[in-house]
Amino acid sequence: MENVTSHTHFILDGFGELGALRPFLFLPFSVMFVVSLLANSLLLYVVVSQRSLHSPMFVLIAGMALVDLSLPLFFVPHMLLSFLFDWRGISLTGCLVQMYLIHLVGAFQSTLMVWMSLDRYFAICMPLTYHEQMALPKFLRFIVPLVVRNILIVSLFVSLAGTLSFCASNVLNHCFCEHLALVQLACGSTAINNLVGLMGIFLTPVADFIFITVSYIVIFSSVLKSGKSGTKALHTCVTHMLVITVCLTTALVAFLSYRITNGLPVGVRVFFSTMYLLFPSCSHPIIYGMRTAGIKTHILRTLTC
């Protein structure tokens, strides 16, 4: 029986079809990367440095800024270097580590939105017990299960991907190590990997967005039934919903681009999958900075000092 050698080194060939034009991608992606770093760092600094912004709502916004600051760091520097110097190689271990970090931190985007929806639910529907419900000892019952869920699911499908043998091509048409793209290069059955990956999608982002949708339906219904002026109370809800819309839109476009196989260039699919990770990290701090009065005031003071 012939021995089959498994690849331990891979080529990230995102936008490879551009050939000599590929280095020109460095400028737009580096601009987005810098915007993400500066905007999220400024948002984090303002929330941490101002005692008036240490309420649960602002702490959760700072948590989102931390996620948005971290996520591009795991793949954009390598991607930019590949544009400039054609450094496309990555080891299997490096690929799995990058995959783990991207998927784990990315999972906390939707998880933070769940916690934000709970914060708005308690603030609007249960205002008298808001501080009691959002106190850390009591709110831990919402934090711990979701953190454990994210870690277990991501650890499971990344570990399973690491057990596969890659005896065919070692070229990934991506700018980063994406789970499904790596699994598709494996030889042998990948049914369990596909099943666990699908399970992860339904148990994390899908379940989170269903919960978020139900929460905001309850919140809006409560405001309408109460007859009180809900403009101020719902302002932050609308801000959160804008952030959710950005995430959902980029995720849906990226998902559909990989399901439409006819007539859609590979480069377009790579672009949408990259924007799925990078664009929300740029837009979230801008949305919160412009629409959240407390944050906007302190940002303007910081920038004009």
N, C-alpha and C positions, 0 to 999 in steps of 0.2 A: 504493500500500500504506500502511495506517495505521500511524503510529509508536506503539509501545507504551512507556509510561513505567514504569520499574522503581522500586519503592518503595525509599527509602533511610532510612526512619524507620519504626519498628515500635512496637506497643503490647503491653506485657506485661500481659495481662488475667487473670492467675491469680486465682481466687476472685471474679471479676467478678460472678458470679451472686448473690453475697451482698448486693450493693447497699450500703445504709446500714450493714449489720452488718460490712462488711469491715474498718473501722478497729479493731474489737475483736480482730482477729487479731494486732495489734501486740504485745500483752502476752505470750501464750504463746510466740510465736516469738522475741521479744526475750529472754525468760528462757532459752530453749534456747541462744540465741546467746551470752549472757553466761556460761552454764555451760560451753559449749564453749571460749570464750576463757580463762576462769579455770582450768579443769581442765587444759587442754593446756599453758598457760603455766606452771602449777605443776609439772606433770610434767617439762617441759623444763628448768626451773630446777633441780629436784632432781637430775636426771641430769647436767647440765652442771656443777653446783657441787660434786658429791661425787665425789672421785677413785675411791672404791670402786665406783662405778657406771659406770666407763669401759670395761667389758668389751664385747665385740661384741654380746651379747644386749641390754644396756641401751642401747647406741648405736642399735640398730635400733628399739627401743621409742621412743627420743627422736625418731628419724626419722619414725615413725608419728605421734607427737604434733605434729611440725612440719607434716605433711601435713594432719592433722585441724584444726590451728589455722588454716592458710591457706585451706582449701577454703571455709568459710562466708564468709570475707572477700570473696570474689569475687561473691557474689550476695545475701547476707542484708541488708547495709546498704541497698542499692537497694530490696529487697523491703519492708523496714520503712518506708522513706520513702514508698513507694507506698501502704502501708496508711494512713499518717497523713495524707499530703498529696496523695494520688492522682497521684503522679508516676510514671506508667506508661510514658512514652516512652523509647526507646533508639534510637540511630542504628544503621545496618547495621554500620559499623565497630566501634562499641561492642559490638554483639551478637556479632560474630565474635571480638573480643578476649576477651569474657567466656566464650564457648563454648570457645575455645582453652584458657584458664586452668583452667576447671572440668574439662574432659576430660583435660587433661595431668596436673594435680595428682591428680585422681581415679584416673587409671591407676596412679599410684604407690602407691595403697592396696594393690592386689593384688600389685604388684611387691615391696613391702616384706614382704608375707606370704610371698612366695616366698623372699626372703632369710632371713626368720625360720625357715622350715622347713628351709633348708639349715644354718642355725646349729644348730638342734636335732638335725639328722641327724649333723653332725660331732661334736657334743657327746656324743650317746648311742651312735652306731654306730661312731665313730672317735675315742674320747676321747684316745688317745695322741698323735694328730696334730691335735687340735682347734685349738690356737693357731697351728700352721703353716698349716692350711687357711683359718683366718679372718683371717690377717694380710692387710692391705690389698693389698700387691702381688700376692698369689695370688688373693684374693677378687675382684679387679678383673675377672677373666674371667667372673664372674657378674654384675657390675655394669654394665659397659660395653654388652654386647649388649642388655640389657633397657632401659637408658636410651635408647639409639639407637632401639630398636623403638618405644618410647612416643612419642618426639619425631617420628619419621617418620610414624607412623600418624595421630596427631592433626593434625599439620601438613597431611597429605594431605587428610583429609576436611574440615577447616576451609577450606583453600584452594579446594577444589572447591565448597564451599557459597558461597564468596565470588564465584564466577564466574556464579552463577545470576541470572536475572531474576525479580523478584517483582512481577507485574502484576495479581494478584488481590487478596486480602485482605492487610492488614498487621497483623493481630491474632493474637498468639500466646497460646493459652490455657495459659500457664505463668507462673511467677514468675521465670524466668531463661531465657536463650537456650539451648534444647535443640536438638541437631543435627537430629533427625528432624522436630521440630515446625517448624523453619525451612524445611527442604527441602520439606515438604508444601505450603508457601505459594508455591512456585516455579511458573512457567509453563514449559511445555516438558518435555522428557524429563529425569527425575531417576534413571534406571536406574543410571548409574555411581555416583551419590552413594549410593544405597541399597546397591549392591554393596560399595562401599568401607566404608560404615558397618557392614555386616554382617561384612565381613572384619576390621574393627577389633575387633568384639565377640569373634570367635572367636580372634583372635591375641593379645588382651590378657587380659581377665578370664577367659574360658573356658579358654584354654591355661594361665593361671596357676593356676586352681583345680584343674585336672586334675593339674598337677605337684605342687601342695600336697597333694592327696588321696593320690597315690601315695607321696609322701615320708613322710607320717604312717602310712600302712599299713606301709611298710618299717620305720619307727621302732618301732611297736608290736610288729610281728613279731619284731624283733631283741631287744626287751626280754623278750618272752614266751619266746623260744627260749633266751635266755641263762640263765634261771632265777634271775637276780638280782632283788633288790628294786628295782622300777622306780618306786615311788611318788614319790620325790623327783625322779628324772630326768624323769618324765613330767608333773610339776606344771606346768611352764612350757608344755609342749605343750598341756595342757588349756586353759590361759589363752589361748594363741594360737587354739585351736579355738573358744573362745567368741567371740573377736573375729571370726573367719572366719564363724561362724554368724550373728552380727549383720549383717555385710555381705551375706551370701548371702540371708538372709531379707528384708531391706529391698529388695535388688535384685530378688528373685523377685516380691515383692508389687507393686513398681512396674511390673515387666515385664508381669505378668498383668493388672494394672489397665488397661493400654493394649491388651490383646488381648481383654478382655471388653467388648464394645461395647454389649451389651443390658442396660438396667436399671441401669447404673452411672453416677451423676452425674459430670459433668466435674470438679466440685470435689473429688470423692474421688480421681480420678486425679491432679489437681494436688497434692493433699495427700500422696499416696504418693510421687510423684516428688520432692517437696521433702524429705520425710523420708528418702528414699534418700541424699540428700547431707548432711543435717543431723544425723539421729539417730546414725549411727556416730561422728561427731565429738564428740558428747556422751558416748556410752557407752564408747568405747575407753579414755579416760584413767581412767574410774571402774573399769573392769574391771582394767586394769593396776595401778592404785593400790591396789585391794583385794586382789588375788590374788598380786602379786609382793612377796615379803617384804622385800627390800632397799629397794624403792621405798616401800612402805607405811611402814616404819620412819622413813625420812628425811622423808617427807611429814608424819607426825605430829610429828616434832621441829620441822620448819619452822613448822607451824601453831601449836604450843604455845610457841614462843619468845617 
